[in-house]
Amino acid sequence: MGSLRLSNVTKRYDDVVAVNDMNLDIEDSEFISLVGPSGCGKSTTLKMIGGLEHPSEGTVRIDGEDVTDDPPKDRGLAMVFQNIALFPHMNVYDNMSYGLRIRGSASDEIDHRVDEAAETLKLEGMLDRMPSELSGGQRQRVAIGRAIVREPEVFLMDEPLANLDAKLRVHMRTELQRIQRKFNVTTIYVTHDQEEAMTMSDRVAIINDGELQQIAPPLECYHEPENRFVAGFIGSPSMNFVEGTVRDGRFESEKFDLDVRDFDLGGAEHLTVGIRPEDVYFAESKETNSSEPIRATVDVTEPIGEKVFVYLYTQSENELSNRDLTDIDAEGRSQFLMSAPPDREVSEGDTIDVVLDRRSIHLFDTETGEAVAHGVEPKSTPTP
């Protein structure tokens, strides 16, 4: 068993709060990713779970047992961190088997586990090499192998694929999932790569400024973010945000107006509309679930093969012909991004009409950042 619970865990460094009142319940055999911007506290959280950092407040429990004050060796964990720590005087075999030898495992069992891990990690033929003879990616694979052979109750991984080349990194995502399922091991995985988190995890825990923002299955975080931070962090490219005010059932802003009578706004008057670039379409493809057309000017296009990212300046039709686009602020806050099909030709300076998929519109309270509503289905039309 490898269930894990963090209860009101806080970590302070002098007057800096790195982790603030963290509560996490992780079930046995779950694969959980901790994601967030640099300095958000995800690695500190992992270190407190592993016993490398002691919480300033709160408790860490594994299988219901309080291990807050236990040293790492007594927690039944295996750790792989971003900074590779191999014994430089030991070859690959000895590095990978070290933990098993310390525990007194039989030689045949050690050989079997090391050989199996070496095959999985593509380290066959390298077991006699010294760490100095390996590339950075190979050394990281040895570190992963050292954790795998121990068959622990919980894996702790802090960006273990960071030093691998792109092709091997994609392969290792699949291999890590296969290994985790094979050994049925609870895995807590820290990464800055949201694609890794989305593709590998049972649930994703998004952290910002030391506080847990949302923990949910990847697609739930994508489709139903609990606040504006989660909405902007999950998804690439990032969600578009437009701030405005609700009057008489309409959202009004400098960029566009939107009918929001079908949304349950809970009385909120100052809202931020969020819409992902892939949910913005050319007006000619308008369907019953689309918003009213929005006039826009093309600023920049970025063809990337299967789609084209189109950066827009959205304005009302009357303003469009009178406003000098060079006056729009230099930070690009007036820009609006859409993801267009590659067969649709658009060029800088083109004037186009776009629509939003109302089923994919997100509304947030501007003051608190909390989600108010996530999309609406089109109302059915009565049959005559």
Legacy VTK file of the C-alpha trace (Angstrom):
# vtk DataFile Version 3.0
C-alpha trace
ASCII
DATASET POLYDATA
POINTS 384 float
0.000 0.000 0.000
1.162 3.561 -0.716
-1.560 6.060 0.154
-0.353 9.488 1.165
-1.890 12.422 3.033
-0.563 15.920 3.614
-2.547 17.748 6.290
-2.151 21.523 6.641
1.507 21.320 5.630
3.363 24.637 5.649
7.045 25.327 5.010
8.678 28.626 5.941
12.197 29.837 5.311
12.594 32.819 7.651
9.929 35.248 6.411
9.318 33.397 3.119
6.402 30.955 2.933
7.348 28.336 0.331
4.325 26.069 0.925
1.180 27.338 2.584
-1.370 25.067 4.281
-1.088 22.251 1.733
-3.713 19.496 1.914
-3.328 16.509 -0.410
-4.931 13.070 -0.354
-3.280 10.619 -2.753
-4.699 7.150 -3.133
-2.696 3.969 -3.378
-1.332 3.371 -6.915
-2.231 6.855 -8.173
0.038 8.796 -10.512
-0.081 12.433 -9.372
1.802 15.284 -11.028
2.657 18.511 -9.219
2.862 21.366 -11.718
3.243 25.114 -11.494
5.620 27.967 -12.328
9.187 28.103 -11.034
9.316 28.807 -7.318
5.707 27.787 -6.692
6.631 25.196 -4.040
6.171 21.925 -5.921
9.724 20.637 -5.309
9.597 21.746 -1.678
6.369 19.780 -1.275
8.045 16.706 -2.764
11.030 17.062 -0.428
8.756 17.234 2.620
7.056 14.032 1.478
10.476 12.412 1.087
11.796 13.605 4.443
14.471 15.855 2.963
12.711 18.929 4.346
10.784 19.127 7.621
7.424 20.942 7.602
7.146 24.069 9.708
3.572 22.982 10.407
1.325 20.050 9.523
1.729 16.309 9.133
2.759 13.804 6.459
1.139 10.378 6.603
1.904 7.298 4.521
-0.667 4.500 4.772
-2.192 6.332 7.702
1.057 6.403 9.698
2.515 9.752 10.725
6.004 9.916 9.172
6.533 13.659 9.612
9.584 13.132 11.818
10.863 9.911 10.197
14.096 9.967 8.166
13.872 9.225 4.423
15.178 5.654 4.796
12.214 4.684 6.985
9.470 5.934 4.665
9.477 3.195 1.997
10.178 5.681 -0.785
12.428 5.830 -3.824
13.469 9.240 -5.086
14.734 10.550 -8.416
15.543 14.247 -8.447
16.550 16.650 -11.182
20.094 16.916 -9.846
21.583 13.527 -10.627
23.401 11.964 -7.664
25.319 8.842 -8.707
28.313 7.370 -6.915
31.204 8.420 -9.208
33.428 5.503 -8.117
30.776 2.849 -8.921
29.805 1.522 -12.329
26.208 1.510 -13.581
25.448 -1.942 -12.186
26.742 -1.065 -8.732
24.882 2.246 -8.708
21.608 0.614 -9.654
22.013 -2.292 -7.239
23.352 -0.333 -4.273
20.046 -0.045 -2.410
19.297 -3.751 -2.873
22.740 -4.764 -1.608
22.347 -2.582 1.475
19.035 -4.338 2.184
20.719 -7.734 1.828
18.802 -8.943 -1.244
19.944 -12.187 -2.879
22.417 -11.924 -5.740
20.080 -13.614 -8.246
17.266 -11.237 -7.348
19.578 -8.241 -7.712
20.778 -9.411 -11.134
17.202 -9.993 -12.318
15.944 -6.584 -11.222
18.950 -4.702 -12.591
18.783 -6.507 -15.961
15.036 -5.833 -16.237
15.481 -2.146 -15.432
18.434 -1.838 -17.829
16.341 -3.284 -20.670
13.452 -0.946 -19.927
15.720 2.098 -19.786
17.860 1.120 -22.787
20.993 0.686 -20.673
21.942 -2.771 -21.920
25.663 -2.995 -22.549
26.378 -0.053 -20.239
26.341 -1.801 -16.866
30.155 -1.836 -16.674
30.548 1.862 -17.493
31.391 4.542 -14.957
29.149 7.627 -14.596
31.872 9.818 -16.118
31.581 7.777 -19.329
27.846 8.434 -19.708
25.926 11.325 -21.195
23.658 13.417 -18.976
20.601 11.595 -20.254
22.165 8.201 -19.606
23.081 9.185 -16.059
19.505 10.241 -15.426
18.268 6.890 -16.691
20.623 5.156 -14.256
19.113 7.233 -11.441
15.627 6.191 -12.529
16.769 2.574 -12.685
18.146 2.762 -9.150
14.675 3.778 -7.970
12.863 1.161 -10.059
14.849 -1.828 -8.776
13.901 -1.087 -5.162
10.202 -1.638 -5.941
9.161 0.974 -3.347
5.680 1.810 -2.100
5.976 5.385 -3.400
8.021 6.899 -6.235
9.032 10.544 -5.857
10.255 12.070 -9.109
11.445 15.653 -9.604
11.687 16.295 -13.364
13.502 13.008 -14.028
13.269 13.384 -17.825
14.660 16.913 -18.010
18.055 15.825 -19.380
16.787 13.436 -22.048
16.569 14.272 -25.731
13.101 14.897 -27.154
12.567 11.457 -28.732
13.747 9.520 -25.684
11.749 11.788 -23.411
8.528 10.885 -25.215
9.473 7.198 -25.062
10.236 7.428 -21.356
6.848 8.974 -20.613
5.252 5.780 -21.855
7.809 3.618 -20.072
7.317 5.386 -16.744
3.566 4.875 -17.008
4.083 1.205 -17.866
6.495 0.763 -14.955
4.122 2.506 -12.570
1.211 0.304 -13.642
3.365 -2.836 -13.594
4.544 -2.311 -10.037
1.286 -0.639 -8.940
3.306 2.055 -7.200
1.990 5.400 -6.007
3.930 8.033 -7.963
4.310 11.735 -7.249
5.890 13.475 -10.197
7.090 17.077 -10.292
7.377 18.725 -13.696
7.210 22.158 -15.292
6.058 20.488 -18.525
2.270 20.509 -18.520
2.203 18.132 -21.489
3.966 15.517 -19.352
1.518 16.139 -16.533
-1.537 15.946 -18.792
-0.490 12.780 -20.617
0.928 10.777 -17.694
-1.212 11.571 -14.664
-4.333 10.203 -13.061
-4.707 13.605 -11.429
-2.838 16.890 -11.688
-2.165 19.184 -8.719
-1.622 22.785 -9.841
0.316 24.934 -7.361
0.936 28.683 -7.342
2.718 30.764 -4.705
2.878 27.755 -2.413
-0.875 27.150 -2.475
-2.803 24.323 -4.091
-5.080 25.776 -6.771
-6.779 22.624 -8.048
-6.289 18.867 -8.001
-8.334 16.911 -10.521
-8.011 14.639 -13.580
-6.132 16.386 -16.413
-9.146 16.971 -18.666
-11.184 18.334 -15.769
-8.458 20.892 -15.094
-8.511 21.757 -18.798
-12.276 21.996 -19.283
-13.351 23.132 -15.799
-10.538 25.182 -14.232
-11.420 26.371 -10.733
-9.867 29.802 -11.207
-8.206 32.061 -13.707
-4.683 30.943 -12.771
-5.434 27.293 -13.567
-7.185 28.292 -16.797
-4.176 30.283 -17.941
-1.574 27.761 -16.827
-3.106 24.610 -18.325
-3.186 24.542 -22.108
-0.736 25.661 -24.767
-1.004 28.260 -26.124
-2.588 29.920 -23.118
-6.246 30.888 -22.803
-7.383 34.335 -23.966
-8.780 36.589 -21.217
-10.975 39.660 -21.652
-12.214 41.737 -18.705
-15.557 43.513 -18.729
-18.852 44.287 -17.030
-22.286 42.661 -17.159
-25.246 44.927 -17.935
-28.730 43.676 -18.800
-27.529 40.185 -19.589
-24.654 41.291 -21.818
-20.933 41.183 -21.184
-19.445 44.479 -22.350
-15.746 45.167 -22.886
-13.414 47.222 -25.049
-12.833 44.222 -27.280
-16.287 42.713 -27.797
-19.758 42.300 -26.337
-21.261 38.906 -25.522
-24.729 37.661 -24.667
-24.394 35.910 -21.293
-28.077 35.453 -20.402
-27.731 31.668 -20.693
-24.916 31.567 -18.099
-25.491 31.228 -14.372
-23.489 34.234 -13.175
-24.379 34.007 -9.503
-24.870 37.774 -9.355
-21.331 38.644 -10.496
-21.081 41.962 -12.346
-17.364 42.283 -13.124
-16.320 39.284 -15.174
-13.377 37.999 -17.148
-14.205 35.944 -20.236
-11.788 33.119 -21.015
-11.670 31.303 -24.334
-8.998 28.964 -25.652
-7.476 29.707 -29.098
-8.821 26.408 -30.469
-12.366 27.525 -29.596
-12.195 30.662 -31.752
-13.442 30.151 -35.339
-13.952 32.063 -38.550
-17.481 33.473 -38.644
-18.420 31.608 -41.817
-18.212 28.371 -39.835
-20.763 29.741 -37.361
-23.090 27.200 -35.785
-26.017 27.490 -33.364
-23.623 27.420 -30.395
-21.467 30.309 -31.639
-21.306 33.864 -30.335
-22.110 36.913 -32.402
-19.377 37.751 -34.946
-16.428 39.771 -33.648
-14.524 42.017 -36.038
-10.733 41.711 -35.810
-7.510 42.626 -37.580
-4.729 40.082 -38.162
-1.440 41.103 -36.560
0.885 38.067 -36.843
0.497 34.497 -38.132
2.536 31.500 -37.005
2.153 28.398 -39.227
3.217 25.254 -37.340
2.030 22.535 -39.723
-1.301 21.115 -38.590
-2.585 24.574 -37.577
-1.838 28.269 -37.794
-1.751 30.543 -34.763
-3.316 33.887 -35.687
-2.783 36.884 -33.387
-5.644 39.360 -33.621
-6.576 42.822 -32.420
-10.275 42.676 -31.623
-12.337 45.860 -31.705
-15.840 46.979 -32.535
-16.491 47.489 -36.253
-16.769 51.259 -35.904
-13.460 51.577 -34.015
-11.601 49.335 -36.442
-11.473 51.819 -39.315
-10.482 54.750 -37.093
-7.923 53.358 -34.673
-4.212 53.195 -35.423
-3.023 49.730 -34.424
0.389 51.139 -33.476
-1.342 52.830 -30.528
-2.261 49.513 -28.940
-0.101 48.885 -25.870
3.313 47.377 -26.457
2.722 44.476 -24.056
0.191 42.989 -26.442
-2.639 42.924 -23.935
-5.074 43.854 -26.686
-4.106 40.816 -28.737
-6.382 37.814 -29.084
-5.158 34.435 -30.310
-6.987 31.905 -32.451
-5.920 28.533 -33.824
-6.864 28.347 -37.500
-6.834 25.434 -39.959
-3.761 25.387 -42.230
-5.814 25.569 -45.432
-7.290 28.957 -44.523
-5.088 31.754 -45.851
-4.830 34.879 -43.698
-2.235 37.636 -43.840
-1.091 40.516 -41.690
-3.536 43.405 -41.873
-6.515 41.304 -43.001
-9.864 42.186 -41.472
-11.823 39.096 -40.479
-14.865 38.130 -38.427
-14.486 35.451 -35.766
-16.893 33.729 -33.377
-16.478 31.997 -30.017
-17.755 28.510 -29.216
-20.217 29.279 -26.416
-19.881 25.732 -25.064
-16.218 26.488 -24.346
-16.489 29.982 -22.868
-15.267 30.320 -19.268
-16.347 33.117 -16.969
-14.327 34.232 -13.942
-15.011 36.753 -11.216
-12.546 39.536 -12.034
-11.946 40.453 -8.394
-11.387 36.969 -6.933
-10.301 35.075 -10.042
-12.660 32.220 -9.128
-14.615 30.437 -11.869
-18.250 31.480 -12.253
-19.364 29.332 -15.203
-17.994 26.979 -17.849
-19.806 27.113 -21.178
-23.432 26.726 -22.151
-25.196 24.345 -24.481
-27.294 26.012 -27.202
-30.963 26.282 -26.331
-33.123 23.857 -28.265
-35.423 25.361 -30.866
-39.068 24.273 -30.471
-40.349 22.226 -33.366
-43.206 24.028 -35.172
LINES 1 385
384 0 1 2 3 4 5 6 7 8 9 10 11 12 13 14 15 16 17 18 19 20 21 22 23 24 25 26 27 28 29 30 31 32 33 34 35 36 37 38 39 40 41 42 43 44 45 46 47 48 49 50 51 52 53 54 55 56 57 58 59 60 61 62 63 64 65 66 67 68 69 70 71 72 73 74 75 76 77 78 79 80 81 82 83 84 85 86 87 88 89 90 91 92 93 94 95 96 97 98 99 100 101 102 103 104 105 106 107 108 109 110 111 112 113 114 115 116 117 118 119 120 121 122 123 124 125 126 127 128 129 130 131 132 133 134 135 136 137 138 139 140 141 142 143 144 145 146 147 148 149 150 151 152 153 154 155 156 157 158 159 160 161 162 163 164 165 166 167 168 169 170 171 172 173 174 175 176 177 178 179 180 181 182 183 184 185 186 187 188 189 190 191 192 193 194 195 196 197 198 199 200 201 202 203 204 205 206 207 208 209 210 211 212 213 214 215 216 217 218 219 220 221 222 223 224 225 226 227 228 229 230 231 232 233 234 235 236 237 238 239 240 241 242 243 244 245 246 247 248 249 250 251 252 253 254 255 256 257 258 259 260 261 262 263 264 265 266 267 268 269 270 271 272 273 274 275 276 277 278 279 280 281 282 283 284 285 286 287 288 289 290 291 292 293 294 295 296 297 298 299 300 301 302 303 304 305 306 307 308 309 310 311 312 313 314 315 316 317 318 319 320 321 322 323 324 325 326 327 328 329 330 331 332 333 334 335 336 337 338 339 340 341 342 343 344 345 346 347 348 349 350 351 352 353 354 355 356 357 358 359 360 361 362 363 364 365 366 367 368 369 370 371 372 373 374 375 376 377 378 379 380 381 382 383
